[in-house]
């Protein structure tokens, strides 16, 4: 339910330019993304590579893109520099494997139609 609510809040902010209220941490068009990280049932944080190279850096910060049945498509966020960068890479996570989610302060992601899987 938390993942669905974050997804809904992110979509709503794109439709209107007003604050969502207490639940949305003052989302606005300026901040259209609620970064999240997931803890798997094994206790490890879910990570995904920031690219296709064998030695690509990994991230455990994501933007919820879309929910499909019991899985979620996540846009990868790179926090390695001074400013978070929303990459064009995505990962799919089975929500049955998740036992925890952590939310972070809203950021702005440039959204594009050419997202790579």
TORLODO-791316 format. One record per residue: x, y negated, z negated of N, C-alpha, C, O in turn. Coordinates in steps of 0.02 Angstrom, whole numbers, plus 50000, padded with zeros to 5 digits. Atoms other than C-alpha are relative to their C-alpha. Layout:
<marvos>
XYZXYZXYZXYZ
...
</marvos>
This chain:
<marvos>
500415006050000500005000050000500434993750000500264988750032
499555005950002501444987949963500274998550070500294992750090
499735000949932502194990750136499464997150045499604992650085
500565002649959500484987650216499874992749984499754988750029
500135006950021500254971550115500554995350026500394989850050
499465004249974501974964750164499914999150075499994993650101
500115000349927501614968950347499434995150015499494991150061
500575004449989499934959950336500194992749988500014988450027
499795006850016500704944450254500444997150055500364991350075
499555002449947502054943250388499604998450063499764993550098
500405001249940500754944450527499554993949991499454990050038
500425005850013499614931550445500384993550006500114988650032
499625006249997500994918650431500144997950071500224992050085
499905001749930501274919650618499374996950030499414993450081
500635002549974499434915350644499814993149972499444989450004
500175006450029499334900350529500614997049966501095000649950
499425003550029500504887450456499834997549931499914991649916
500155002050068499954887550275500295005149952500485010649972
499754995450050500534895350114499495005549987498895004449991
500444994350013499824912450075499795000349927499275003149911
500175000050070499834909949888500495004049959501055005449982
499544996650046500584919149741500265006650028500855008150019
499784993649974500654936049828500524999350055500935003850064
499575000749942501594929149977500654996349987501034995250034
499395003850015502994919749888500084993950044500634992550068
499995006249961502544903849982500265001050071500684997250094
499854999049930502714910950156499784993950041499284990850023
500205005149952502644898150296500325001950066500705006750068
499684998649936503144897750478500764999649994501125002950032
499285000650010504864892750415500285006649974500835008649994
499784993650028504994909150318499485005350019498975005949985
500494995349974504114922950415500165007349985499835011850011
499784993150013504994938250345500135001049925500464996949893
499864998050069505004946650175500485006050004500255011650014
499534994449996506614957050175499855005149945499675003449889
500124994650048506434973850090500575005150006500915005550057
499574994149998507524988650045499615005749968499175004649927
500374994150023506955006350009500475004749962501045005649981
499654994750036507505019249881499665006550018499055007350010
500274993549980507295037049942499895004449939500145002949885
500144995450055506665051349834500635003149971500645005249913
499364997350023508475057349822500364995049954500854996849921
499685005250041508905040949732500464995550040500684990350015
499575004049957509945034349878499604994450034499004995150044
500325005349961509565018049967499985002150074500465005050099
500054998649928508945019950146500454995150037500414989150025
499555004149960510265013450268499925001850073499735007450090
500024998849928510325011650457500584996250032500774990950007
499445003349966511735007150578499784993750038499254993650068
500125006249965511814989550649500315000350071500714996050089
499734999249932512204995550825500045007350018499845011749980
499964993249976512555010850927500705003049997500785009050009
499314997550005514435012450902500065004749940499725003949889
499904995150054515035026950795500234996649935500084999149881
499755003450059515885014650676499604993749982499864989249949
500415005950013514445002050668499884999249925499805004149889
500165001550070514154993550501499285002149987498885002750034
500684998250017512584998550408499684994549958500024990149932
500375004750042511234988750319499465003949962499235009149984
500584997350036509924992550189499474994649989499074995049943
500495005450001508914976650221499605000350064499875001050119
500434999149943507414977250335499414995250000499214992549948
500645003549990505914967850405499505005350022499645009050069
500514995349979504324978150416499714997550066499434992150070
500255001749933503844978050600499305002650012498854998950033
500654997049985502394990150612499935006549959500425010149948
500144993950036501575004150515499635004750047499145002850079
500314994949958501145020150609499895006249958500375009549938
500184994350043500225033550510500374999349934500264994549897
499635000350063501405037250366500734998250010501164999649969
499325002449986502955029750447499984992450010499464989550023
499945007249989503575011950462500584998750047501125001650040
499475002249955504585003950601500314993849967499954989049951
499645005350035505904992650524500504996550045500874999850081
499485003849966506924978650603500574999249951500474997449893
499415000350043508694978850534500234992849990500234988850037
499765006750017509354963350445500725000649977500895004649933
499295000050016511224959850436500144994449950500064988549967
499835004850053511754951250274500754999249991500974996749940
499285000250009513624952350305500304993050004500854991949978
499755006949995513844933750346499704995549948499404997749900
500275005050046513344917750260499244999750003498914998149953
500725000449988511584918550333499755006750025500085009850067
500264993649974510504934050359499814999450074499544994350096
500154999949929510314938850542499555006050014499735011749997
500454994649982508844949050604500235002850067500224999350118
499724997049940509544961150731499455002250048498865001850032
500464997349951508734968350887499945007649993499665010950037
500034992850011508904985950815499455001749950499294997749905
500524997850044507544995750729500155007149974500575010650002
499964993250028507385011450623499295002049981498864997749968
500654997550021505905022450582500105003949936500555008149931
499954996850065505645028150403499355003449983498825000449988
500574996250023504465041650342499864997849928500284998849884
500165002750066503585033950192499925005549947499925004049887
500034994550048503395051250112500675000949965500705003949911
499324999350028505285050350079500184994349953500724994349924
499865006050039505165033749986499705000549930499125002449922
500275000350068505005032249798500054993049970499814991849915
499955006850025505435013749780500114995050056500384996750108
499905005449952505414997249872500194993849960499914992449907
499815006350032506274980949827499914994450051500114995050108
500135005849957505744964149899500494994449982500704993849924
499535005550010506884949049921499674993550023499134993550052
500275006549981506614930449949499894999650076500295002250114
500155000549929505814926150117500554996650039500904992150014
499525003049953506924921950266499634999050066499055000950073
500295000849933506604917150446500345004650049500955004850053
499754995649947506794929950584499754997450067499154995950074
500225001549932506774925250766499725006450028500085011450035
500334993949976505534937650835500035000250076499914995250110
499964999349928505784944351011499625006150023499465010549982
500374994549972504894956351126500455005750023500205011150040
499544994949974506464966051176500395003249943501005002649939
499674996750057506824976051019500215007050020499815010750048
499734993449983507934991351041499885004849942499885002749884
500084994850052507645007650947500665003449988500705007949947
</marvos>
